[in-house]
Amino acid sequence: MTYRELTTTKPFIVNKNLGSAVDVEPEELTRTNADGLPVVVPTQKQKYDFDRNGWLLIPNVLSDAEVAAMREFCERLHTEPNSIPEHERCTLGRATQKLADHPVVVGFLNEFLAYPPAASEDCYGFRLEETELIFGAGEQHATPHAGNGLFRLPGDSHLYRCVPGRGWSGLTRARWELTEVTAETNDVRFITGSHKAAYPMPEAVQDVNSSLWETYACPPGSLILFTESMTIARGHVNTDAERICIANLYNTVASRWSNWLPHPQLVAAMPPKRQTLFRETYAGGNVINGDFNQRTSAYPR
């Protein structure tokens, strides 16, 4: 018996005016990153897995040489910050800066976060909220939070929306693991699928050893992406294992969750396209060399 191939149709997403549809696909947004590298479009399986789980692990994204250079910078940033110019004392400095708009991250965020009318080949349709260095390990209480993102009100940022054929993650985190991570050394726990949960979390979530909680393991140079609308518990585990991780948080260009911004001198030294990760937060016309008006009109010129 021959099985027919599954067919997909373009999802209908209502645009700004008169019930018209957004007429641009994610792969038609920003096609190269600030370094001129082609964006990596997520596979159909990766999109499916992230939508159903709330998280996606992509192993071995970085080369050994890239990992070594980034680890060296992170170690200096943690142990000898004064040896680094003040404006570069964050995980957007030097070797780690290119993680902010890595081709894999841009391709994923074009699919799950970018606002199409505010994206072009010269600017991203999303922004970088904050970046954090996680270095070393020690015991720390991990409080469960978030979840039920499908039903949260706009403005909270910790929300998730979907229509047949398209998902949207309002606040999305990309964690770059620069050391090996095991289930025993990982400081992140999450409840798979809880971004779409319709019921309140049971009392069992208060126990981080409950079978509800999952984690991941991966080699150095791997990338884990997850929606902040999923129920998560973060806290270093009680282990002496080495841990170096960079966590970048992204939002849409029209919304902010935190008031963090990198040093102006650091932003000014970035390639122009990377600078657009930190442009002002608004939607209307917030696009560089793009066609915002046509993308929001029901009747293109």
C-alpha positions as CSV (number, residue, x, y, z in Angstrom):
1,M,0.0,0.0,0.0
2,T,1.3,3.4,-0.9
3,Y,0.8,6.2,1.6
4,R,0.1,9.7,0.3
5,E,2.6,12.3,1.4
6,L,1.4,14.7,4.1
7,T,0.6,18.1,2.7
8,T,0.9,21.4,4.5
9,T,-0.8,24.7,3.7
10,K,0.3,28.2,4.5
11,P,-1.1,29.2,8.0
12,F,-3.4,32.2,8.0
13,I,-2.1,34.8,10.4
14,V,-4.2,38.1,10.7
15,N,-2.2,41.2,10.0
16,K,-2.7,44.7,11.2
17,N,-5.4,46.0,8.8
18,L,-8.8,44.7,7.8
19,G,-8.3,41.0,8.5
20,S,-5.7,40.6,5.9
21,A,-3.0,37.9,6.2
22,V,0.7,38.4,6.9
23,D,2.1,37.7,3.5
24,V,5.7,36.9,4.3
25,E,7.2,33.6,5.4
26,P,9.9,33.3,8.1
27,E,12.5,32.2,5.6
28,E,11.9,35.5,3.7
29,L,12.8,37.7,6.7
30,T,16.4,38.5,7.6
31,R,18.4,36.0,5.5
32,T,21.9,36.7,6.7
33,N,23.3,37.6,10.1
34,A,25.5,40.6,11.0
35,D,28.6,38.6,9.9
36,G,27.1,37.9,6.4
37,L,26.5,34.2,7.2
38,P,23.3,32.6,5.8
39,V,20.6,32.0,8.4
40,V,19.9,28.4,9.2
41,V,16.2,27.7,8.8
42,P,14.9,25.1,11.4
43,T,13.7,21.8,10.0
44,Q,10.1,20.7,10.1
45,K,10.9,18.3,12.9
46,Q,12.7,21.0,15.0
47,K,9.7,23.2,14.6
48,Y,7.3,20.4,15.6
49,D,9.5,19.4,18.6
50,F,9.7,23.0,19.9
51,D,6.0,23.6,19.5
52,R,5.0,20.4,21.3
53,N,7.7,20.4,24.0
54,G,8.4,24.1,24.7
55,W,12.2,23.4,24.3
56,L,14.6,22.2,21.6
57,L,18.2,20.9,22.0
58,I,20.6,21.3,19.1
59,P,23.9,19.5,19.9
60,N,27.4,20.5,18.6
61,V,26.5,23.8,17.0
62,L,29.9,25.3,17.8
63,S,33.3,24.0,16.7
64,D,36.0,23.0,19.3
65,A,38.0,26.1,18.4
66,E,35.0,28.4,18.9
67,V,34.2,26.8,22.3
68,A,37.9,27.1,23.4
69,A,38.0,30.9,22.5
70,M,34.6,31.5,24.2
71,R,35.6,29.6,27.3
72,E,38.8,31.6,27.6
73,F,36.9,34.9,27.5
74,C,34.3,33.7,30.0
75,E,37.0,32.6,32.4
76,R,38.6,36.0,32.2
77,L,35.3,37.7,32.5
78,H,34.6,35.8,35.7
79,T,38.0,35.7,37.4
80,E,39.8,38.8,36.0
81,P,37.1,41.3,34.8
82,N,39.5,44.2,35.2
83,S,41.7,42.8,32.4
84,I,38.8,43.5,30.0
85,P,37.8,47.0,28.9
86,E,34.8,48.1,30.9
87,H,32.4,48.3,28.0
88,E,33.2,44.7,27.0
89,R,32.6,43.2,30.5
90,C,29.6,41.1,29.5
91,T,28.9,38.1,27.4
92,L,28.5,40.3,24.3
93,G,32.2,41.0,24.4
94,R,34.8,39.6,22.0
95,A,34.6,35.9,21.1
96,T,31.1,35.5,22.6
97,Q,29.4,38.4,20.8
98,K,28.6,36.4,17.7
99,L,26.3,34.1,19.7
100,A,23.8,37.0,19.9
101,D,22.8,36.5,16.3
102,H,24.2,33.2,15.4
103,P,22.7,31.9,12.1
104,V,20.9,29.0,14.0
105,V,19.4,31.5,16.5
106,V,18.3,33.9,13.8
107,G,16.6,31.2,11.8
108,F,14.8,29.9,14.8
109,L,13.7,33.3,16.0
110,N,12.5,34.3,12.6
111,E,10.1,31.3,12.9
112,F,9.0,31.7,16.5
113,L,9.4,35.3,17.5
114,A,10.1,37.9,14.8
115,Y,7.5,40.5,13.9
116,P,7.5,40.4,10.1
117,P,6.7,44.0,9.3
118,A,9.6,45.1,11.6
119,A,12.2,42.8,9.9
120,S,14.2,43.3,6.8
121,E,17.6,42.3,5.4
122,D,19.1,45.2,7.4
123,C,17.4,44.6,10.8
124,Y,16.0,41.8,12.9
125,G,12.3,41.4,13.8
126,F,13.2,40.6,17.4
127,R,15.4,42.1,20.1
128,L,17.9,40.9,22.7
129,E,16.6,41.5,26.3
130,E,19.6,40.5,28.3
131,T,22.6,38.2,28.4
132,E,24.0,36.3,31.4
133,L,27.1,34.3,32.2
134,I,26.6,31.1,34.3
135,F,30.0,30.0,35.7
136,G,30.8,27.3,38.1
137,A,28.4,25.4,40.3
138,G,27.1,25.5,43.9
139,E,23.9,24.8,45.8
140,Q,21.0,27.3,45.3
141,H,17.3,27.0,45.8
142,A,15.3,26.7,42.6
143,T,11.8,28.1,42.6
144,P,9.4,26.8,40.0
145,H,7.8,29.5,37.9
146,A,5.9,30.3,34.7
147,G,3.8,27.9,32.7
148,N,0.3,28.0,31.1
149,G,1.7,30.5,28.4
150,L,-1.1,29.7,26.0
151,F,-3.5,31.6,28.2
152,R,-1.5,34.5,29.5
153,L,-2.5,38.1,28.7
154,P,-0.4,40.2,26.3
155,G,2.1,42.4,28.1
156,D,3.3,39.7,30.4
157,S,5.8,38.5,27.7
158,H,5.8,35.0,29.1
159,L,3.2,33.8,26.6
160,Y,2.9,31.3,23.8
161,R,0.5,31.5,20.8
162,C,-0.1,29.1,18.0
163,V,-2.4,28.5,15.0
164,P,-2.3,25.5,12.7
165,G,1.1,25.6,11.0
166,R,2.8,28.4,13.1
167,G,3.9,28.9,16.7
168,W,5.0,32.1,18.5
169,S,7.1,32.3,21.7
170,G,6.8,35.7,23.3
171,L,9.9,35.4,25.4
172,T,12.6,33.0,24.3
173,R,15.9,31.9,25.9
174,A,18.9,30.6,24.1
175,R,21.5,28.8,26.3
176,W,24.9,28.1,24.9
177,E,26.6,25.2,26.8
178,L,30.4,25.7,26.7
179,T,31.1,22.7,28.9
180,E,29.7,19.2,29.0
181,V,26.3,18.9,30.7
182,T,24.8,15.8,32.3
183,A,21.5,15.3,34.0
184,E,23.4,15.4,37.3
185,T,25.2,18.7,36.7
186,N,22.5,20.6,34.9
187,D,21.0,23.5,36.8
188,V,17.8,23.7,34.7
189,R,14.7,21.8,35.2
190,F,11.5,22.2,33.2
191,I,8.1,20.5,32.6
192,T,7.8,19.6,29.0
193,G,4.6,20.9,27.3
194,S,3.6,23.1,30.3
195,H,3.6,26.2,28.0
196,K,0.3,24.9,26.7
197,A,-1.1,23.6,30.0
198,A,-4.8,24.4,30.6
199,Y,-4.7,23.4,34.3
200,P,-2.9,24.9,37.3
201,M,0.3,23.1,38.2
202,P,-0.2,20.3,40.8
203,E,1.5,20.4,44.2
204,A,4.1,17.9,42.9
205,V,5.9,20.7,41.1
206,Q,7.2,22.0,44.4
207,D,9.5,18.9,44.5
208,V,12.2,19.3,41.9
209,N,12.9,15.6,42.2
210,S,9.4,14.8,41.0
211,S,9.0,12.8,37.8
212,L,7.3,15.9,36.3
213,W,10.6,17.6,35.9
214,E,13.0,16.9,33.0
215,T,16.4,18.2,32.0
216,Y,18.9,17.7,29.2
217,A,22.4,16.5,28.6
218,C,24.8,17.6,25.8
219,P,28.4,18.1,24.7
220,P,30.2,21.4,24.7
221,G,29.1,23.8,21.9
222,S,25.4,22.8,22.1
223,L,22.4,25.1,22.0
224,I,19.2,24.7,24.0
225,L,16.2,26.9,23.1
226,F,13.1,27.2,25.3
227,T,10.1,29.3,25.7
228,E,9.9,31.2,29.0
229,S,6.2,30.4,29.1
230,M,7.1,26.9,30.1
231,T,7.3,25.9,33.8
232,I,11.0,26.2,34.7
233,A,13.1,25.8,37.8
234,R,16.6,27.3,37.7
235,G,19.2,26.8,40.4
236,H,22.7,25.4,40.5
237,V,22.9,21.8,41.7
238,N,25.2,20.7,44.5
239,T,28.2,19.5,42.4
240,D,31.8,20.4,41.8
241,A,31.5,19.9,38.0
242,E,32.7,22.7,35.8
243,R,30.0,24.7,34.2
244,I,30.2,27.6,31.7
245,C,27.1,28.7,30.0
246,I,25.8,31.8,28.2
247,A,22.1,32.5,28.4
248,N,20.6,35.1,26.0
249,L,17.0,36.2,26.3
250,Y,15.0,37.5,23.3
251,N,11.7,39.3,22.9
252,T,9.7,40.9,20.1
253,V,10.7,44.4,18.9
254,A,7.4,45.8,20.4
255,S,7.9,44.5,24.0
256,R,10.4,44.6,26.9
257,W,10.7,42.5,30.0
258,S,13.9,43.9,31.5
259,N,15.6,47.3,31.5
260,W,19.0,45.9,30.7
261,L,21.1,47.4,27.9
262,P,24.7,46.8,26.9
263,H,27.2,49.6,27.2
264,P,26.7,52.2,24.4
265,Q,30.3,52.0,23.3
266,L,30.0,48.2,22.9
267,V,26.8,48.6,20.8
268,A,28.5,51.3,18.6
269,A,31.4,48.9,17.8
270,M,29.0,46.2,16.6
271,P,28.2,45.6,12.9
272,P,25.1,47.6,12.0
273,K,22.7,44.7,11.7
274,R,23.7,43.4,15.2
275,Q,23.0,46.9,16.6
276,T,19.4,46.4,15.6
277,L,19.0,43.9,18.4
278,F,19.1,46.9,20.8
279,R,17.0,49.4,18.9
280,E,14.1,51.2,20.6
281,T,11.1,49.1,21.6
282,Y,8.0,49.8,19.4
283,A,6.3,48.3,16.5
284,G,5.0,51.0,14.1
285,G,7.6,51.6,11.4
286,N,10.4,50.1,13.5
287,V,12.2,48.7,10.5
288,I,15.4,49.6,8.6
289,N,15.2,49.6,4.8
290,G,12.0,47.5,4.9
291,D,8.4,47.7,3.7
292,F,6.5,48.1,6.9
293,N,3.5,49.9,5.4
294,Q,3.0,47.3,2.6
295,R,3.3,44.4,5.1
296,T,0.6,45.9,7.3
297,S,-1.8,46.8,4.5
298,A,-4.7,44.7,3.3
299,Y,-4.2,46.1,-0.2
300,P,-0.5,46.2,-1.3
301,R,0.4,49.0,-3.7
